[in-house]
Amino acid sequence: MSPTQVIVIVLVVLVIIAAAVAARSLGRRRALRSKFGPEYDRVVSEQDSRTAAERELRDRERRHAELSLTPLSPESRARYSAAWEELQIRFIDSPGETVGDADELVTRLIEERGYPTGDFSDQIAHLSVEHARTLTNYRDAHDIHLRNTRGEASTEELRQAVVHYRALFADLLGEEPLGHSTPEQRHHPDHDATSR
């Protein structure tokens, strides 16, 4: 074999290896993007690089795998659904208090499922592995709850917080607790009961 042929073979092998590495990297990126949805883009925008963001997401997967998550029993699921229904009924008379109760109810559900409930950012990181598509709602609801504790949230924002909490609540519960009606629709005489 001539030196030129050896160089060509080495270059071809290097190109094949580079293509395989690129394909693997692209496959991992697609898998992370598919699994984390909008959370993928959020983490990428918060990190210094896409590589750092993807490392963070893989670290979340690793930490999530260490959790002992438990499914809800039918009794527990029924209890949470009933608590949510009661919460939505109370919204009309005391929206501010109801948002605080919604935050507590979602936190209890998160804890019962086996997720840590200490630091909010850690909680979000753990939830993002299986519930990434509802995290924007949860963040927004939590932000409104915090503004409400300072007296800065409007009634419409409080209503939206309950709707946002319901998205994660339903995702964790594994079913929509009461359909898609808002607190106002639930008590409006023209609201069709079949949409519940």
C-alpha positions as CSV (number, residue, x, y, z in Angstrom):
1,M,0.0,0.0,0.0
2,S,1.3,3.4,-0.9
3,P,1.5,6.2,1.7
4,T,-1.3,8.0,-0.3
5,Q,-3.6,5.1,0.1
6,V,-2.9,4.8,3.8
7,I,-3.7,8.5,4.3
8,V,-6.9,8.2,2.3
9,I,-8.0,5.1,4.4
10,V,-7.2,7.0,7.6
11,L,-9.1,10.0,6.4
12,V,-12.1,7.9,5.4
13,V,-12.1,6.1,8.8
14,L,-11.9,9.5,10.6
15,V,-14.8,10.8,8.6
16,I,-16.9,7.7,9.4
17,I,-16.0,8.1,13.1
18,A,-16.9,11.8,13.1
19,A,-20.2,11.1,11.3
20,A,-21.1,8.4,13.9
21,V,-20.3,10.7,16.8
22,A,-22.3,13.5,15.2
23,A,-25.3,11.1,14.5
24,R,-25.1,9.9,18.1
25,S,-25.0,13.4,19.5
26,L,-27.9,14.4,17.2
27,G,-29.9,11.4,18.3
28,R,-29.3,12.2,22.0
29,R,-30.3,15.8,21.4
30,R,-33.5,14.8,19.7
31,A,-34.3,12.4,22.5
32,L,-33.8,15.1,25.1
33,R,-35.8,17.6,23.1
34,S,-38.6,15.1,22.7
35,K,-38.6,14.1,26.4
36,F,-38.3,17.6,27.9
37,G,-40.3,19.6,25.3
38,P,-40.4,23.3,26.1
39,E,-38.2,22.7,29.2
40,Y,-35.4,21.7,26.8
41,D,-35.5,25.2,25.2
42,R,-35.8,26.9,28.5
43,V,-32.7,25.1,29.9
44,V,-30.7,25.9,26.7
45,S,-31.6,29.6,27.1
46,E,-30.5,29.6,30.7
47,Q,-27.2,27.8,30.2
48,D,-23.9,29.0,28.7
49,S,-24.1,26.4,25.9
50,R,-26.3,23.7,24.4
51,T,-23.8,21.1,25.7
52,A,-24.1,22.5,29.3
53,A,-27.9,22.4,29.0
54,E,-28.0,18.9,27.8
55,R,-25.6,17.9,30.5
56,E,-28.0,19.5,33.0
57,L,-31.0,17.6,31.5
58,R,-29.1,14.3,31.6
59,D,-28.2,15.0,35.2
60,R,-31.9,15.6,35.9
61,E,-32.7,12.2,34.4
62,R,-30.0,10.5,36.6
63,R,-31.4,12.2,39.8
64,H,-34.9,11.3,38.8
65,A,-34.0,7.7,38.4
66,E,-32.9,7.7,42.1
67,L,-36.4,8.7,43.3
68,S,-38.8,6.1,44.6
69,L,-42.0,7.3,42.8
70,T,-45.3,5.7,43.7
71,P,-48.5,5.6,41.7
72,L,-51.6,6.8,43.5
73,S,-54.1,4.3,44.8
74,P,-57.7,4.7,43.5
75,E,-58.7,5.9,47.0
76,S,-56.0,8.6,47.0
77,R,-56.9,9.7,43.5
78,A,-60.5,10.0,44.4
79,R,-59.6,12.0,47.6
80,Y,-57.4,14.4,45.5
81,S,-60.2,14.8,42.9
82,A,-62.7,15.6,45.6
83,A,-60.3,18.1,47.2
84,W,-59.8,19.8,43.8
85,E,-63.5,20.0,43.2
86,E,-64.0,21.6,46.7
87,L,-61.1,24.0,45.9
88,Q,-62.7,25.2,42.7
89,I,-66.1,25.7,44.4
90,R,-64.4,28.0,47.0
91,F,-62.7,30.1,44.4
92,I,-65.7,32.3,43.7
93,D,-65.9,33.4,47.4
94,S,-62.2,33.6,48.2
95,P,-59.9,33.5,45.2
96,G,-56.8,34.6,47.0
97,E,-57.1,32.0,49.7
98,T,-58.0,29.3,47.1
99,V,-54.8,29.9,45.2
100,G,-52.8,29.3,48.3
101,D,-54.8,26.2,48.9
102,A,-54.2,25.1,45.4
103,D,-50.4,25.5,45.9
104,E,-50.6,23.4,49.0
105,L,-52.7,20.7,47.4
106,V,-50.4,20.4,44.4
107,T,-47.4,20.2,46.8
108,R,-49.0,17.5,48.8
109,L,-49.7,15.5,45.6
110,I,-46.2,16.0,44.5
111,E,-44.9,14.7,47.8
112,E,-47.2,11.7,47.9
113,R,-46.1,10.7,44.4
114,G,-42.5,10.6,45.8
115,Y,-41.0,13.9,44.5
116,P,-39.0,16.1,46.9
117,T,-40.8,19.3,47.8
118,G,-38.1,21.4,49.5
119,D,-36.5,23.9,47.2
120,F,-38.7,25.0,44.3
121,S,-36.0,24.9,41.6
122,D,-35.0,21.3,42.7
123,Q,-38.7,20.4,42.7
124,I,-39.0,21.7,39.1
125,A,-35.9,19.8,38.0
126,H,-37.2,16.5,39.3
127,L,-40.7,17.1,37.9
128,S,-39.3,18.1,34.5
129,V,-38.3,14.5,33.6
130,E,-41.9,13.2,33.5
131,H,-44.0,16.3,33.6
132,A,-42.0,18.8,31.5
133,R,-45.0,19.9,29.4
134,T,-46.9,21.3,32.4
135,L,-44.0,23.0,34.1
136,T,-44.5,26.4,32.5
137,N,-48.0,26.3,33.9
138,Y,-46.7,25.4,37.3
139,R,-44.1,28.1,37.3
140,D,-46.6,30.7,36.3
141,A,-49.1,29.5,38.9
142,H,-46.4,29.6,41.6
143,D,-45.3,33.1,40.5
144,I,-48.9,34.3,40.8
145,H,-49.2,32.6,44.2
146,L,-46.1,34.5,45.4
147,R,-47.4,37.8,44.0
148,N,-50.8,37.1,45.7
149,T,-49.0,36.7,49.1
150,R,-47.7,40.2,48.6
151,G,-51.2,41.5,47.5
152,E,-50.1,42.1,43.9
153,A,-52.3,39.6,42.0
154,S,-55.6,40.5,40.3
155,T,-58.6,38.2,40.4
156,E,-58.1,37.3,36.7
157,E,-54.5,36.3,37.6
158,L,-55.7,34.2,40.5
159,R,-58.2,32.5,38.2
160,Q,-55.4,31.8,35.8
161,A,-53.2,30.4,38.6
162,V,-55.9,27.9,39.4
163,V,-56.1,26.9,35.8
164,H,-52.3,26.5,35.7
165,Y,-52.2,24.5,38.9
166,R,-54.8,22.2,37.5
167,A,-52.6,21.4,34.5
168,L,-49.8,19.9,36.7
169,F,-52.4,18.5,39.1
170,A,-54.1,16.5,36.3
171,D,-50.7,15.4,34.9
172,L,-49.7,14.1,38.4
173,L,-53.1,12.6,39.1
174,G,-53.1,10.9,35.7
175,E,-56.5,12.2,34.8
176,E,-58.3,15.5,34.5
177,P,-59.9,15.9,38.0
178,L,-63.0,17.8,36.8
179,G,-62.8,18.3,33.1
180,H,-61.7,21.6,31.5
181,S,-64.0,24.1,33.1
182,T,-62.7,27.1,34.9
183,P,-63.9,28.1,38.3
184,E,-66.4,30.7,36.8
185,Q,-67.7,28.2,34.2
186,R,-68.3,25.7,37.0
187,H,-70.8,28.0,38.6
188,H,-72.3,29.7,35.6
189,P,-75.9,28.6,35.0
190,D,-75.3,28.4,31.2
191,H,-72.3,26.1,31.5
192,D,-72.9,22.7,30.0
193,A,-72.4,20.0,32.7
194,T,-71.1,17.6,30.1
195,S,-67.9,19.6,29.7
196,R,-66.9,18.8,33.2
